[in-house]
């Protein structure tokens, strides 16, 4: 599963959502539509898919848009077909003439203007929110959010309750999520609702929360346009939900910044430092069902004088949950500050420089050395001794990495049952061997196993380890293989087994070998 420009037709079974009375009675931040208006809007947007937009724009204009440049797209796309009009209106944020808009929306146009989805002025019709085609290999969706700022290099301040659309962060969380059939899922801090779309493909019930009423309104419109049933509740973190969940996913507003000044709800909170992430982690155990998982796209403070992994372990260990943390990046404070000041729409100039220095001074006063980014995966296994693994892995991965974390609980079970040496093992199908040697050399300088999917881990082997992997067979136990290797090499069989039992565990833990 991944976001991509080429998408197949939406084929999953759709259920008609129950529209709450509040949707009809209340005006959430200017967005309100009657059920029949939503159905008609869905019809107007038929065929407005990522595939169609890519074909309409052409590859050069598509790539330019990825760089926030719309000029190639505006030159390439006339106001002809419905898809062309919608591409200019939403994707390129262009003003279109009223005749083109009425040709696409008919008499629904007035309702869309009243709902603050579109605006009309002397120049024509323009979008006030973004409706973005999105999907995975088997689904086409439409995602409603606020407009993307910064097109064509124009900096603009964004509203405090701004609702971020599809981003690299939301796509990353979608790719790392373990997809398995489940009863109940929680989208914690839903934003525009994109995670709920994915969750609805494999969860019988989806609950989505947010503190931002505008986000809830736009996420609700997202779900209704896609005819997906999601329960939306307003509140912070786990506060508004009851019961337990088989899967919790979240990309919390984790930006760490000085507390002064206006906060952008989609990225910042009133929590101090990285407490938002800490509270997500420490609170998860109470809301996870047995065998449930919580997956967090996170950022955390890396303080001066304390190892980052030690600090995260102090959050995790009291929960009693298994954990697999993967740090993907560590960013120095100047780069971090530049990134988030630019993200807020602040143009370069005296105010930018003033705030830049203020951020750096604040970080220094708090003893912050750098910021870490990565994935925190938690699992409620019920084991007496939780397995807490914290890795530093900035290397490229093979998407989607969700398959790695979906397999993780079963791997832990496989190494925690009986003796690893008394069981048979087979080599996983994605494993390759890399041997480096001088031409004509009798023995290699190094032997490395690599997996070609998921996190794509690698492990170096000695001759005995390589021999074991080569001989893995359902008919032979690991002990029998090591005994045979020891006999060939003239080594003590018991000592050989003792020295390499930990290797079997490492190979199984990282998915190189599979029990049975």
N, C-alpha and C positions, 0 to 999 in steps of 0.2 A: 504494500500500500504506500503510495506516495503522491504528492501533488505533481501534476505534469501538464504540459500543454495539450497532449493528445489523450482524449478520454473516450471510453466506450459509452454506449447509451445506458441510462439509468434503468436497471432491471430489478432492483430489490422490491419486495412486497411493500406497498405503501399503505399506511393506515391513516384514516382521517382524524386529525387531532381534535380534541375537545377544546374549543376556544373559551377561555375563562371570561366571566362577565366583566372583569376589570379591563380586558382588552377593548370591550365595546364602550365602557363607561368613562374610562380615564384617558387623558391625553398624556402619554409618556413622552415628555421632552419634545412634543410636536409631532410624534408619529402615531397615527391612529387610522386604521382602515377597517371597514366592515368585512365580514367573512366573504360576502359575494365580491367585494372589490379585490380581495386577495386572490380569489379564484380567477377573476378576470385578468389581474396582473400576471398571474402564472401563465395564462394563455398567451398574453402579449409577449412574454419572454421565452416562449417555446422556440427552441432552436438556437438560443443565445448560450452557447456552450464554449468551453475553452478551445475545443477543436475548431469550432466555427470562427471564433475570434482570431485564432492563429492563422487560419486560412484567409480571413478577411484582411488582416494586417499585412501578412507576408513576413517571412523570417527577419529581414533587416529591420522593419518597423517594430516587430515583437522584441527584438534584442535592444533596440533603442529605448523602448518603453521600460525594459528592465533597468536601464540606466536613468530612468525618470525623464526621458526626452520624448515629447509627443509630436514634434514637427514631422518626422518621417511618416508616422501614422496618419496624421491629418492630411498629408499630401496623397497618401495611398488610398484613403477610404472616403468615398463620396457619401452623400445622404441619399442612397438609393434603396437597397433592400432593408428589411426590418433589422437584420443583424448589423448592417452597416450603420444604421441610425443609432442603434443601441450601443455599438462600439464607440462611436463618436461621443455619445451622450455620457456614458458611464466610464468606459475604459480610458478614453482620452480626455474626459472632463471638458469637452467642448460645448459651446452654446450652439444649439441647432435651431432651425427655423420652425415656427409653430406648425406649419403645414406638414412637415416631416414628422413632428411629434404626434400630431393628430392622426396621421396615417397609421402610426404604430399603436397608439393607445386609444384612439377613438374618443368616446365621451368619458372614458376613465381619466383623461388628462386633468380635468378640473378637480377630481377627487385626489389625485396624486399631488397636485399643487396645494390643495387644502391640507393635506397630510404632511406637508413640508418634506416630501420626497423629491419633488421638482419645484422649480421657481420659474416665474414668468416675468419678463421685463421687456423693454422696448427692443432689446437686441435679440430676443427669442427665448428659448426654453433651455434651462441648464439643470444639472443634477445637484441636489443638496445632500444626498447620501450616495454611497457607492453600492451598486449591485454587481457582484463579481462572479463570473462563472468559475467553478472550481470542481474538483473531483478526484477520484482515484481510478484504478484500473477498470472498475465495473460500475461506477456511479458518476452521474453528472449532477451537480448541485449549484445553487445560487446562494451567495453569502452577502448579507447586508451589513454595512458598516459606515463609518464616516469616511469622507473623501480622503484620499492619500495626499498629504501635503508635500510640497517641494518639487512638483513637476516643473520641468524646464528650468531648474535652478532657482526658482522663486521661493524664498524663505517666507514663511507665514506662521504667526503664532497660532496655536491650536487651543481649543476650548478645554477647560479643566476636566469635563466629563467626556472627552473625546473617546470614541470607540474605535480601536484599532482593527483593521481588517486582516486579511490573510497575510502573514508575515513569515520570515524565516523561522522565528521562534515557534509559532503555531504549527508550521509544517514540520519542524523538527520534533515537536512533541507528538504529533500524529504518527510520524515514522517510528518513534521509539516505543509506542504503546503496544503492549502484548495483546494481540487479537485472538480471543477465544470465546466461544459461546458462554454467556453469563446471564444471571438473572437481573442484577441491579448494578448500575454504574453511576458515578458522581462526577460531573464536570464542575470542578471547583474554581470559580472565577471565570465564567463562561466567555466574557467579552462578546464577540460577534456571534458566538455559538458554533464555531467550526468544529470543535472537538465533539460536540453533541451529535453532529451529523455522522461522524465516524463511529461513535459509540452506539448509535441506533442501529448500525448494521450487524451488531453481534450481542447486544444487550436487550433483554425483554423490557426493562424499564430504565429510563434515563432521567436523572435529576440534575438540574443546572442551577448554580448560584452566582450571585454577583452583588456587590455593594452599590453598583452604578445603575440607577434606574434606566438611564438611556441605553446602556448595554443590554439590560434585560429586554427592553422594548425592541431593539434591533435584532437581538438573538431570537426573540419570539417570532418576529417577522421572517427571519431566516428559516426557522423550523416550519412555519406555516406555508411558506412558498414551496418548500420541499416535501410537504405533507408528511412530516415526521412528528411524532408525539413526544414532547419533552415537557417535564414538569419544571417550571421556573420558580425559584424562590429568592427573595431578597435578604441579604445578610452577609456578615463577615465570616470567612473560613467555614468551620463546621457548625457554627451557631444555628443556622436556620434549618438544619436537616435532622431527621430522625432515623433510627435503625442503622443497619450496617450495609456495606456495599462489597461486591465482588471485585470492583475496580474503581479506583479514584485516580483521576488524571488532573494535573494542574500545571499551568505556567503562571505562577503568581506574579503580581507586580513587584519585582525584586530589585528595582533600581535603588541603590544606596546613595543618598544625597543629603546635603545639609537640610535641616528641618525648616529653615526660614523660606518664605516665599510661597507662591502658588504651587499646589501639587497637581500632577496629571494622574488621574485615577487609574488609567490603564497601566501605568508603570511604577507609581509610587504610592506609599501608604503612610499612615501616621505611626506605624510601628518604628521603633528605633533600630537603626542599622539593618541587619539582615534577619531581624526577629520574625518577619513574615514567613520566611522559609523555615526557620527553626520551629515555629508554631505549627506549620503544616506537617512537619516531620514528627514532632513529639505528640501531636494529637491524632495521628493516623490510626494507631492501634485500637482506639475506642470505636472507630467507625469502619473497620475492616471486618468482613466475615471471615470465618475460617478458610484458609487457602486464598484469601483475597490479596490483591496487590495495590499499592499506591505508587504512581510514577510521576515524578516531579522534574520539570525543566527548571533549573535553579541557578541562582548566583549566590555567592557567599563571600564574606569578608575573610581575607587572609591577613591576620594581625602580625605585627612585628613581634618576634620572640616566641611564637607558638606555631608548630607545624599545622598546616591546614587540615591534614587528614585526622590529626589528633582532635582538633576542634569539632569536626563533623562527627567523629566517633562519640564524642561526649553527648551529642544530641541523640544519637541513634541507640546506643547500648541500653539506656534505661527503658526503651520502648518494648524490649523483648521480641522485636521483629528481626527477621533476616534482612540484610541490606546489601545492595551492590551499588556503590557510588562510582561514577566514572567522571573524573575531571577532564574536560575537553580543552580547556584553555585557562591560562592565567594571564591577566591583563594588567599592565602597569597603570598607575593612577592618572598620569597625563592623557594617555590614550583613552582610558575609561571616561574621563571628564569630557574630552573633546567629542566622543561619540554621543553622549547623552545630552550635552548642550546643543549639538547640531540636531539631534532627534527632536528636541522641543521646538525647533523652528527658529532658534535664536541666530540672527545673522552675525557675521564677523564684524567686529567694531569695538568701541570702548566698553559697551555693556557686556559683550562676550568676554573680553579680557578681564573685566572686573569680577565677573562670576567665576571664570576659570580659576583665578587666583584664590577666590573665596573657597571654592570646592577643595583645592589642594591644601589650603590652610586647615580646613575642617578635617580632612582625612588625617593630616599630621597630628592634630590635637586628639584624635580618637585612636591613634596608634595603629592605623590601617596601612599595610605595606602594599597590598595588591588586591585584585578582585578575581575570584575563581568562578568559572562557568562550567556547568555539566549536568549530569543526570543522576538523580537519586531514586533508586528503586527499592521499595520495601515490600516484604512478603510475610504474611501471617501464617507461619508453618506450624506453630505450636511446639516446636522442638525445645527441649530443656536448655540447650546451649545454642543460642542464636548464632548464625553464621554472618559475620559482618566483614564485607570485603570492600576496600577502598582503593581504587586504581587511578593512576595518572596515565591517561591514554589520549594524547593529542593526534594520534596517527589517523589516516583516512579509514573510514569504515565502508562497508558494503550495505547500501540501503535495500530494504528497510531493516533497521537494527532491531525492530520489535520482535522479530523471530528469535533473537538472542535471549531477550528477557522473558519471552514466553517459555523457552526451554529451560531457563535457569532453575525454577523450583524442582523440576524433575531431575535435573543433574545433581542438585544437592541431595535429593532422596537417594539417588543411585550410589553416592559415595558415603552415605550415612547408614546404610543397611548392614550387611555382613562384611566379612573380610574381602577386600578388593582382590586379593591374590587368589581366592578360591572361586572366582567367577570368571566367566568367559567374556571376551570383549571383541567388538568389531570396529573397524576404522570408519569414521563418518564419511559420507560421500563427497563432502566439500574439502577434504584434506589433500594437500599436495606436499611433496618432499623436495627440498632444495639442497643439493649437494655441491660444495665448492672444493675444488682440488686443483693442484697443478697438473698440467697435461702430462699424462703418463705416470702420475703418482699412484702408488699402490693403495694408499689410504687417503680419504678426504680430509681436508682441513677442518671442515665443519659440516654438520648435517642439521637442517632446520625443517621443522614441520610448520606449514601454514594452512590456516583455514581461509577459504575464499568467500565466505558469506559472513553476515553479521558484523561483529567487531573485528573480524579478520585477525585473530590472535596468532602469534607464532611462538615456538618453543625450540630451543636448541637441544639436541640429543647427543649422548655419547654412543659408542658402537653398540653397547648392550641395549640401550633404549631404542635405537633405530631398529635393531634386530627384533625387539619385542613388538614394535608397531607393525613391522613387516609380517610377523608371524601370527598376528591376532586372528582368531578363528573361533566361530561358535562352538567347535568341538573341543577346544583346548582352554583350560583355565590359565590365568596369568601365571600362576605358580608353575604349571607344567612347562610353559614357554621359557620362563627364566631358568628352570632346571636344565632344560635342553641346551640353552645358550651357554650356561655355566659348564656343562659337560664338554661342549665343543671347544671352549676356550680354556679348559683346564682350571676352572675357578671353583670355589666352594659354593654349592647350590644355595645353602641356607643364607650365607652372607650376601650372595647376589640378590636373593629375594628381599632381604632386609634393606639393602641399600637402595632398592628401586621401587619399593612399595609407594613411597611418596610421589614418585614419577607417575605411577598409575593414577593416583588421586588427582594430580595436576592435569593430566591428559583428559580425565573424565570431567573434571570441573570446567574446563574450557571447551568441551565438546569435540575434542579430537577423536575420542573413542566412546562407544556406546555399549552399555551392558547388554550381553546376550547376542 
